[in-house]
Amino acid sequence: MLVLSRQRDETIMIGDGIEITVVDIRGDKVRLGINAPRTVQVHRKEVYEAIQRENAASANVQVKDLGSLQRNLTPRSKSA
């Protein structure tokens, strides 16, 4: 892990397109501003981990689940 010291309003560059700026420091909290291309997703770690868990859970489809999916996708005839 690379550890860098920065003061308020100082910036760290990651590659050519990601800037991380120290916006504010209050006690033991640091506020960061992040400029990144729209193609780069930026999340707090706990949000990122929740997304990963949800993706893994949705990829774990059981064969028994497919029957109800098929029933919901099958067009129903209209009653006259």
ABEGO torsion letter per residue (X at the ends): XBBBBBBBGBBBBBEAABBBBBABBBEABBBBBBBBBAABBBBBAAAAAAAAAAAAAAABBBAAAAAAAAAAABBBBBBX
